[in-house]
Amino acid sequence: MLAWPPMFRLRTLLPLAPLLVLLAAVPAPAWQKPAAPRPPNPPKPGTVPRPVGPSAAQEPQLRDRVLAVVDEDPILQSDLDRVVALGLAQSKPGEDPTVFRRRVLDQLIEERLRFHEMDRFGFEQVPVEDVDAHVAEIRARFKDDAALQKALKEQGMTLKDLRQLVARQLMVLAYVDEQLGPRVFVSLDDINNYYRTVLTPQMQKQGQQVPPVEDVRDQIRAVLREQRLNEAIGKWTEELRRKADVQVYFDQPAGKLPPVVKKITTPPAPSKPA
């Protein structure tokens, strides 16, 4: 088997549909012996701070928060949490957790921009067998089906929800390939240059026999096409972001919630004169 340099792959991060921001007043456990309050540690960026001490019983607690808004379309902390919990994004070795979460949020913003562009033009549904194959890849990241179901339940999702997310992601990838794919061209000179300067030196370094260029031309073309397609996707996404209204609140601490949630009632309509 030939040893190939790592191929560039299209991003397969699954952005999640926006949810409503939930505010709920949840009583904290009763304290038998009140202890002296300690100053809380500052919350990490991109996380929801938890109330500390008995005062939490009188104050509403933040259940979710907006981390970014893309053209009036919010991306919530729960969206980011689900991506991480389901293993749809992986941290790099030694990567700081805050840096990792910010990177995932940037990817969610990019995916949301692509979703909006796709929705403008519309696109057909993807084949069911493609969805099945990608769901199987996600399932393989867990110990068994029970572990996957547990992770989904913890994130308020079902397997049907996951399939819908996968289907939408595949629609975007298909749209990108259809719109940007025809613009990507790989010439014979490109293939021969890759064969001489990349593939041949690497295989010689590994002590493997270098096959004739004719035997690996199609494989090299696929590698180069995917690299250039990713470059085109990056430029396209940068253009979408320049045109969009993107607000990021990741590094901003969550504001204090109001102590009372007011109920707004509609006054009765004035009665018509007889």
Protein Blocks (a to p, Z undefined) as FASTA:
>chain_A
ZZddddddddfbdcddddddddddddddddfbdcdddddddddehiacddedjklmmpcc
dfbdcfbdeehiacdfklmmmmmmnopaccdehiafklmmmmmmmmmmmmmmmmmmmmmn
opadddfklmmmmmmmmmmmpmblmlmmmmmmmnopafklmmmmmmmmmmmmmmmmmmmm
mmpccdfklmmmmmmmmmmmmmmmnopacddfklmmmmmmmmmmmmmmmmmmmmmmmmmm
mmpccddfklpccddddfbdcdddddddddddZZ
